[in-house]
Amino acid sequence: MSSEVQEKYKQAKKMLHRANILLEDLEMGRNESEELQEEISMMINRLARQLDVLKSLVDTDTSVRRELLKRQVKALQEEHSDVQTGLEKYLKGAHKRRMAATNRKDLYSRMVADEDLTATEALSRESDSIAKSRQRVSGLVAEGSAVLEALKSQSNTFRSTQSKLLSFMESLNISGSIITTINRTQRADRMIVYSGMVAITFLMFLIYWFR
């Protein structure tokens, strides 16, 4: 079991290192493409599944290194959480920057177009612009809520998978105990039968000898 855990641990460590490098490229502006953002998001999700499997294996491990492995897995989970938080902060910041740039562009366009407008017309356009900005903000809030719900759904799915895996491993342990008990019972039954046969043979011998 320990060798399998170590192999899973090495894989998770490598994935986490790669995710940190990509996130640094994103945050430093070396690569801000949507493809890179999608790659980091997918890697974070794969890493979450890998850590769930790894934690399940460690929880059922019976070696002397169990506590050490548990601490190592916990450290990986904390690093994974940091990467996920970093990506979320970047995405929120990117949304704000895009929003600010759009607002500046709209403002400049309005200033140029409003030169020939009366004060009443300009006020009306400004009101419409504010309403549009509110709609954009509402859209961003709705999008954020949808992302949070998706993350919650993924978290529930991971927990369900982990629970099923633990139940399956527990059933294997129970089955092994039952088989061991049956084998012991069969050995005891054979000893009783053989002892009875020897006793009966000896008794018949005594009866024949002293007849």
C-alpha positions in Angstrom: 0.0 0.0 0.0 2.8 2.5 0.9 4.4 2.2 -2.5 1.1 3.0 -4.2 0.6 6.0 -1.9 4.1 7.2 -2.7 3.5 6.9 -6.4 0.3 8.9 -6.2 2.0 11.4 -4.0 4.8 12.0 -6.5 2.2 12.4 -9.3 0.2 15.0 -7.2 3.4 16.8 -6.3 4.4 17.1 -9.9 0.9 18.3 -11.0 1.0 20.9 -8.2 4.4 22.2 -9.2 3.2 22.6 -12.8 0.1 24.4 -11.7 2.2 26.9 -9.7 4.4 27.6 -12.7 1.5 28.3 -15.0 -0.3 30.4 -12.4 2.9 32.5 -12.0 3.0 33.1 -15.8 -0.6 34.2 -15.6 -0.1 36.6 -12.7 3.1 38.1 -14.0 1.5 38.8 -17.4 3.8 36.6 -19.3 0.8 34.7 -20.7 -2.8 35.8 -20.0 -4.5 33.8 -22.7 -7.8 32.1 -22.1 -6.2 28.8 -23.1 -3.8 29.0 -20.2 -6.6 29.9 -17.8 -8.6 26.9 -18.9 -5.5 24.6 -18.6 -4.9 25.8 -15.0 -8.5 25.3 -14.1 -8.6 21.8 -15.5 -5.3 20.9 -13.7 -6.7 22.2 -10.4 -9.8 19.9 -10.9 -7.6 16.9 -11.8 -5.4 17.6 -8.8 -8.4 17.7 -6.5 -9.5 14.3 -7.7 -6.0 12.9 -7.3 -5.8 14.2 -3.7 -9.1 12.7 -2.8 -7.9 9.3 -4.0 -4.6 9.8 -2.2 -6.3 10.7 1.1 -8.5 7.6 0.8 -5.5 5.4 0.3 -3.6 7.0 3.3 -6.6 6.6 5.6 -6.7 2.8 4.9 -2.9 2.4 5.0 -1.6 0.3 7.9 2.1 0.9 7.6 4.3 2.7 10.1 4.6 5.7 7.8 0.9 6.4 7.9 1.1 9.6 10.0 3.9 10.9 7.9 1.9 10.3 4.7 -1.1 12.0 6.2 0.9 15.1 6.9 2.3 15.1 3.4 -1.1 14.8 1.9 -2.5 17.6 4.1 0.4 19.9 3.0 -0.5 19.1 -0.7 -4.1 19.9 0.0 -3.2 23.3 1.5 -1.0 24.1 -1.5 -3.8 23.0 -3.9 -6.1 25.4 -2.0 -3.6 28.2 -2.4 -3.4 27.7 -6.2 -7.2 27.6 -6.5 -7.5 30.8 -4.5 -4.8 32.4 -6.6 -6.6 31.6 -9.8 -9.9 32.9 -8.4 -8.3 36.2 -7.4 -6.7 36.6 -10.8 -10.0 35.9 -12.6 -11.9 38.4 -10.4 -9.1 41.0 -11.0 -9.3 40.4 -14.8 -13.0 40.9 -14.7 -12.6 44.2 -12.9 -9.9 45.4 -15.3 -12.0 44.5 -18.3 -15.0 46.3 -16.7 -12.9 49.4 -16.0 -11.5 49.5 -19.6 -15.0 49.2 -21.0 -16.3 51.9 -18.8 -13.4 54.2 -19.8 -14.0 53.5 -23.5 -17.8 54.2 -23.1 -17.1 57.4 -21.2 -14.7 58.7 -23.8 -17.2 57.8 -26.6 -20.0 59.6 -24.7 -17.8 62.7 -24.2 -17.1 62.9 -27.9 -20.7 62.2 -28.9 -22.2 64.5 -26.2 -20.5 67.7 -27.5 -23.5 68.6 -29.6 -26.1 67.4 -27.2 -28.1 69.6 -24.8 -27.7 69.1 -21.0 -31.0 67.2 -20.8 -30.0 64.8 -23.6 -26.6 64.2 -22.0 -28.2 63.5 -18.7 -30.6 61.0 -20.3 -27.7 59.2 -22.0 -25.8 59.1 -18.7 -28.8 57.5 -17.0 -29.0 54.9 -19.7 -25.3 54.2 -19.4 -25.6 53.7 -15.7 -28.5 51.3 -16.2 -26.3 49.3 -18.7 -23.4 49.3 -16.2 -25.8 47.9 -13.6 -26.9 45.2 -16.0 -23.3 44.2 -16.6 -22.6 44.1 -12.9 -25.7 41.9 -12.4 -24.5 39.6 -15.2 -21.1 39.3 -13.5 -22.7 38.5 -10.2 -24.9 35.9 -11.8 -21.8 34.4 -13.5 -19.9 34.3 -10.3 -22.8 32.6 -8.5 -23.0 30.0 -11.3 -19.3 29.3 -10.9 -19.6 28.9 -7.1 -22.5 26.5 -7.6 -20.5 24.5 -10.1 -17.6 24.3 -7.6 -20.0 23.1 -4.8 -21.4 20.5 -7.1 -17.9 19.2 -8.0 -17.0 19.2 -4.3 -20.1 17.1 -3.5 -19.3 14.7 -6.3 -15.7 14.3 -4.9 -17.1 13.6 -1.4 -19.5 11.0 -2.8 -16.8 9.2 -4.7 -14.5 9.2 -1.6 -17.3 7.8 0.5 -18.0 5.0 -1.9 -14.3 4.2 -2.2 -14.0 4.0 1.6 -17.1 1.8 1.9 -15.7 -0.5 -0.8 -12.3 -0.8 1.1 -14.1 -1.4 4.4 -16.1 -4.2 2.8 -12.9 -5.8 1.5 -11.5 -5.7 5.1 -14.7 -7.3 6.4 -14.7 -10.0 3.7 -11.1 -10.8 4.6 -12.0 -11.2 8.3 -14.9 -13.5 7.5 -12.8 -15.7 5.3 -10.1 -15.9 8.0 -12.8 -16.9 10.6 -14.2 -19.6 8.2 -10.7 -21.1 7.7 -10.1 -21.3 11.4 -13.5 -22.9 12.0 -12.8 -25.5 9.3 -9.4 -26.4 10.9 -11.1 -26.8 14.3 -13.8 -29.0 12.8 -11.2 -31.2 11.1 -9.3 -31.6 14.4 -12.5 -32.6 16.2 -13.3 -35.2 13.5 -9.8 -36.7 13.5 -9.7 -36.8 17.3 -13.1 -38.6 17.3 -11.9 -41.1 14.8 -8.8 -41.8 16.8 -10.8 -42.2 20.0 -13.3 -44.5 18.5 -10.6 -46.7 17.0 -8.8 -46.9 20.3 -12.1 -47.8 22.1 -12.8 -50.6 19.6 -9.3 -51.9 20.1 -9.7 -52.0 23.9 -13.1 -53.8 23.5 -11.5 -56.3 21.1 -8.5 -56.9 23.3 -10.3 -57.4 26.6 -13.2 -59.3 25.2 
